[in-house]
Amino acid sequence: MMGVNNKKGEDDGLEGLAEINVTPLVDVFLVLLVIFMITAPVIKTALEMGLPESESANPNPAQGLTVKVFADSTMFIVTDDYEERVFIGAFGNRFKAIWNDMDDEGKRRPVFLAADETIPYSVIIYALDVMRQSGVKDIGLLTQNAKEAKRRGRRK
C-alpha cells in the first residue's frame, strides 16, 4: 500500500487501514449481553390490576400460589417458578393439574386470589369453587392498601 501524503505531498510513512476493527464492537455487544442476562430474570411483566382497597391490607403473595383474574376474561396462575395465562373456561382443568403436580409441601401453602374490582362476583365464586374442589385449604383474597393507593393516586 502507498503511504498517506500530507498537505505538502510528502509521504509520512503511515498506511491506511482497508478493514474495520470489530474488536471494540464485539466487546460492547458482550457487555450488553451480560447486562441483559443479569437483568432479565429480575424484570417481571407487571400487568395493571385494580384491586379493591382495604385499610388493613398487608399482602404477601410470595408465601404461596397466586391466581390473578383480569377484566379481559384471562387468569394468571403464578407460582415461584412460572406464570401461566389461561382463559376462564380452561382455568378449572389447568389449576387442578398444577395443584395436583405440587408436592405435599407446596400444597400446604396458601393460594391467594387477586381479582380486578370490575370482575363479576360469579367469576370470583367460580375461581374459589375450583380451588376448593382441587383441595386447597387456605385461600386468601388480595387487596391493596388504601393508604398506598391514595399515595400513588389510584384512589377513586
N, C-alpha and C positions, 0 to 999 in steps of 0.2 A: 504494500500500500504506500501511497505517497504521504509525505508529511503535510501538516496543515501550515498554510502560509499565513503570516501576519500581514498587516496593512502595507508594509514596505515590500512585500513579495519575498521575504526571506523564509526559509524553511526552519522552523524551530524544533524539529525532531519529534513532535507529538503526532501520533497516529490516531485517526478517527475510529470509533467503535462502530461496527456494522451490525451488532446484535444487541438485544435488550437484556439487561441483567435482571433475571427473575428471582434472585435470592431474596431481596427485600420484600417482594410481593408474596412469596411463599411464607416468609416469616410473619407477615401481617395476617395472612389467612390462617396460619396455625394458631396465632394468638386469639383471633376471633373464634375459631373452632373450640378452643379450650374454654373461653368465656361462655359460649353457648352451652357447652356440655355441663358446665358447673351450674348455670342459672336455670336451665330447662326443667330439672326436677322441682325446683323451688317455685316456679311460676305455675299457678293453677288458674284455670279459666273460671272467672268469677261471673256468675250469672246473677243479675239483679232480681231479688225476690222481695216482695212487700210483705214481710212477716207482720203479724199482729203485734201490737205493743203491750208491754206489761211493766208495771212499776218494779216488780221483784225479779225480772228476768236476769239470769246469770247462766246462760247456756254453755255447756262444754261438750259439744258433739263428738269430740275426739275420743271420748270414752267408749263409744260404741258405733254401731251401724247407723247411717242416716239415710232417710228417704225424703227426697225433695219433690214437691208437687208444684208444677208451674201452671200458669193460666192458659198456656197453649196446649193443654192436654198431654204434656210429657212429664215423665217422672224420672228422677235420677236415683239410683241406688249407689250409695257411696260407702266404701269400706276403706280400711287402711291402705289397701293395695291398689284399688282402682275405682273408677267412677263410670257407671254404665247408664246409658239413656234408654228408657223403654217407654212405649206408649201405654196409656192407662189400660187398654184392652189386654195387653200382654203382661201387665205387672204381676198378676196373681201367680202365673206359672213361673215367671223369672225370679220373683222374690223367694218363692218356695224352694226353687232349685239352689239359689245362692245360700239360703238359710240352712238347707239340708247338707250342703257341702262344707259348712263351717264345722270346725272341731268343737268338742264339748266346752272348751274354754271360751271360744268365740260366741257360743250360744248362751253363755251366762252374761254376756254384755247387753246393755240396754239398746233398744232401737229408738231413734229419735225421728219424729215426723215434723218436717218443716214444710208448711203449705202457704202459698200466697193467700193474702187475705181476700182475694176475689174468687177463690175456688168454692164451688158449691159444697154445701155440707154433706151431700150424698157421696161425693168423691172421697171426702175425709173418712166417712164411715166405712166405705168400701176398702180403703187402704188399711184402716185399723182392723177390719174383719179379716183381711188376707193375712195380716201379721199374726193375729190371734190363732187363726187356723193353722198357721205354719209352726206354732209352738212358742211364739215369743211371749215371755213372761213379763218383761219390763218395757213399757212403752212410754216415751216422753214426748211432749209437744214443745217444739222450739218457738220462742217468741224473741222479739228484740227488746232491749231495754228502752223504755220510753225516754229516759234522760239522754241516752246515747243518740236515739233517733232525733230528738229535738236539737241536740247539739250539732248533728250532721245536717239538719234542715229537712228531715224526712217526715216530720210530724205534720199531720193534717189539721 
